[in-house]
Amino acid sequence: MEAVNLMENRQSEKAISLLENYLPKADDEEKYTIAELYIQWGFLKEASNALQELLQKYPKESEIKVMLADVYTELENDEEAINLLSEIDEDDPAFVQSMIQLADLYQAQGLFEVAEQKLLIAKQYEPNEPIIDFALAELLFSTGSYKNAITYYEKILPITNEMANVPINDRMAEAYAAIGEYEIALSIFQDIDSENPDTIFKYGFTAMHAGRSDIAIKAWKQVIELDTYYHAAYYQLAKAYEAEEMPKEAYETAKQGLQVDEFNKELYFFTGSLAHQLNEDIESEKLVREAIALDPDYKEAVLFLIELLKKQNNQETIVELIIEIKGMGANDPLYEWELARAYNEIESYDNALKHYDEAYNSLNQDSDFLKEYGYFLTEEGRMETAIRIFEEYLKQQPLDVDVEEYIARLKQSREL
C-alpha cells in the first residue's frame, strides 16, 4: 500500500525500489500482488521476473501461466507466450482463456487458420460465450470472410451492441457492404445513432454505393462538421457533388480539403480536374503541377497536364515537363510517345525520331502508336522502316483498308 501511495504521488522510482527491496521477504500471495502492480504500472520486465519465480514454485498453476503469457505478449516474446499457453490442459478452468489468447497470438503472426482453429476449440467448451463469438467475428472480418463474420456478429447483438469498444452494428453494416449488400448495410447504418465521424463516414460510403448520393452528401458534410481535419471526407464529398453534376460545390469542397490535407496528391489532381471543368485552366495547371511535385511519377496527373498543355498549343512546356519528371526518375513509354509528338510539333524531327524509336521498344503491340509512328517515318523519308511498321500494324488491324492501300502506294513509289 505504501508503494501504491508513492506511485499515486508520482514517485515511481521510490515505489519500484520499495517493492524490489520487499520482494525477497514477501510471501507468495504478496509476490503475485506485486506482479499485478508491476503490470498495472507498465514495468513488464519486473513483472516477468516475479511471475517466473512463482511459476517455478507452482508449475501447474494456470493463472500464473496466463498472466505471464500476457506479459510475454506485451514484451513481443510471442514464442514463450505460445509455449506457456500450450501447456494448459483441456480440463483446466483456464483452458478456454488460453485458446483465446493463442488465437490472438497466431492471428498477429498471420496464421489465421490456426487462430480460427483455436477459437473453434474454445467454442466447443463454451458454445454460448459472446467473447468467443466476437473473436471469431473479428478474425473472419479481418481476413475478408464477411459472410461468416456476420453469422457471429448476429449471435452477439441480442446480448450487447458493443464489445471491446467495437460497435457491433457498425461492423455488421461494414460486412454487408463488403459483400455488396448495400441496401441492408444502409438500413443498419440508418438505425445507428452515432456521432462518431468514422461511423458516419462509412455510412456515407455505403449510401454512395447504394446509389443514394443525397444521403452520402449529408453524411460527409456532417463528418466535416464534427471533425474539420477528417481528410478523407472532403475528397469523398467532392466526388459525390461531381456525381450529382454540381462541379462548383465539388471544387469548393476539394479546395477546403487541401487546406487541411496539403500533401494529398489525389486531392490536388482531382481539384485541378474540377478547375478545368469550370474553365479555370490556369488554376487547373497550378493544382495538377502540385500533384506532380508530390509524386513525379503520378502518371494520370502527368498525362492530364500534357493534354491541358496541348489544348494551349504549348508544346515547348510539354517537352520541359517530361524532361523534368524523367530527370526525377519517372519513366513510362507513354512519356516517350508524348515527347516524340511534342518534338514533332515544334519541328525538332531528330529528337522526335529518337523518342518514337524509344517508345517503340515498349509500344510495339499498340496499334495506334504503330500507325502514328509509320506516318511519321514516311514524312521523314524512311520508307523501308515505315513499310515494316505499317505491316506490323496490319497484323493487329487487318481490316484497315486505308493503311493497306497506303502501304501499296509506298511500295509502288519505292519501285519507281
Long-range contacts (C-beta under 8 A, 24 or more apart in sequence): 3-37, 4-37, 7-41, 12-41, 15-41, 16-41, 16-43, 16-46, 19-46, 20-46, 23-50, 28-54, 28-57, 28-58, 32-64, 35-67, 36-67, 39-67, 39-70, 39-71, 44-71, 44-74, 44-75, 45-75, 47-71, 48-72, 48-75, 62-88, 62-92, 62-93, 62-94, 62-95, 62-98, 63-94, 65-94, 65-98, 66-94, 66-97, 66-98, 66-101, 69-98, 69-101, 70-101, 73-101, 73-104, 73-105, 78-105, 78-108, 78-109, 81-105, 82-106, 90-125, 95-125, 96-122, 96-125, 96-126, 96-129, 96-132, 99-125, 100-131, 100-132, 100-135, 103-135, 103-139, 104-135, 107-139, 107-142, 112-139, 112-142, 112-143, 115-139, 116-140, 130-155, 130-156, 130-159, 130-160, 130-163, 131-163, 134-163, 134-164, 134-166, 137-171, 138-166, 138-171, 141-171, 141-174, 141-175, 144-178, 146-175, 146-176, 146-178, 146-179, 147-175, 147-179, 149-175, 150-175, 150-176, 167-192, 167-194, 167-196, 167-199, 170-194, 170-196, 170-199, 170-202, 173-202, 173-203, 173-206, 174-202, 177-202, 177-205, 177-206, 177-209, 182-206, 182-209, 182-210, 183-210, 185-210, 186-210, 186-212, 186-215, 195-226, 197-223, 197-226, 197-227, 197-230, 197-233, 200-226, 201-230, 201-232, 201-233, 201-236, 204-233, 204-236, 204-237, 204-240, 205-236, 208-236, 208-240, 208-243, 213-240, 213-243, 213-244, 214-244, 216-240, 217-241, 217-244, 224-256, 228-260, 229-260, 231-257, 231-260, 231-261, 231-264, 234-260, 234-261, 234-267, 235-264, 235-266, 235-267, 235-270, 238-270, 238-271, 238-274, 239-270, 242-274, 247-274, 247-277, 247-278, 248-278, 250-274, 251-275, 251-277, 251-278, 263-294, 265-291, 265-294, 265-295, 265-298, 265-301, 266-291, 268-294, 268-301, 269-298, 269-300, 269-301, 269-304, 272-301, 272-304, 273-304, 276-308, 281-308, 281-311, 281-312, 284-308, 285-309, 292-325, 296-324, 296-325, 296-328, 296-329, 296-330, 297-325, 297-328, 297-329, 297-330, 297-331, 297-332, 299-332, 299-334, 302-330, 302-335, 303-334, 303-338, 306-338, 315-342, 315-345, 315-346, 316-342, 316-346, 318-342, 319-343, 319-346, 333-358, 333-359, 333-361, 333-362, 333-363, 334-359, 334-363, 336-362, 337-363, 337-369, 340-376, 341-372, 344-376, 349-380, 352-376, 353-380, 360-389, 364-392, 365-396, 367-393, 367-396, 367-397, 370-396, 371-397, 371-400, 371-403, 374-403, 378-410, 383-410, 383-413, 383-414, 384-414, 386-410, 387-411, 387-414
